[in-house]
Amino acid sequence: WNYYQTEFISHNTNGLGQCVTPEGIYYYCGFSDALLNYDWRDLDARNYMIEVYEHWVNKFGIDGYRLDAYWGPHRKYGEQNMGIPVRESLKDIKPDILLLGEDDGTGVGTEVIYADRGAGLDAAYDSKLYFQAIRDFSFSTAGVNNLHSKLHNNGFYPGENSYFLRFMENQDEDRLTYIYDSFVKTMPIATTIFTAPG
């Protein structure tokens, strides 16, 4: 069981909550007990997973990874147990591989997940742009000003080699056309995102 989390670790679960199986293995309640929390502190578990990542790079030449729910291991175990070892191993094989983590990538405090600050990621999600400017866009002057401010990260940048993925939709959220109740209303937002620098 060493490969899985078998103790309660207090952290921000993004509202998913923590549940435990009858065997004492933790998972996020919002996911499923079929998706158990991997314990990146265990050296054998860490090395095994890194070998899997390396296999895909070596055998198939993939050019990057999207690390789903990166925020979980980062918050529970720290960059020293996942982000940094994964990065060092993969960059040694393929220096230009892109490591994108599903975590908040903009705003004060997020710089700690980026390689510019000695951590594991090249890029992360611009969740603030989505949740604070796109999803609830008001189609007003205030909405445009807010969108502009969020596109410029309120003047905050995590590092010159730190990138963020900007998105209008992802698999975890409702379709924007449903939220806006119109496909046409998505066009100004799409135009802005696809033409904005960065």
Secondary structure as UniProt FT lines:
FT   TURN            2..3
FT   TURN            14..15
FT   STRAND          18..20
FT   TURN            22..23
FT   STRAND          26..28
FT   TURN            29..30
FT   TURN            33..34
FT   TURN            40..41
FT   HELIX           43..60
FT   STRAND          64..67
FT   TURN            68..70
FT   HELIX           71..77
FT   TURN            79..82
FT   HELIX           83..93
FT   TURN            95..96
FT   STRAND          98..104
FT   TURN            108..109
FT   HELIX           110..113
FT   HELIX           115..117
FT   STRAND          123..125
FT   HELIX           127..129
FT   HELIX           130..134
FT   TURN            135..136
FT   HELIX           141..151
FT   HELIX           153..155
FT   TURN            160..161
FT   STRAND          163..165
FT   TURN            171..172
FT   HELIX           176..180
FT   TURN            184..185
FT   HELIX           186..195
//
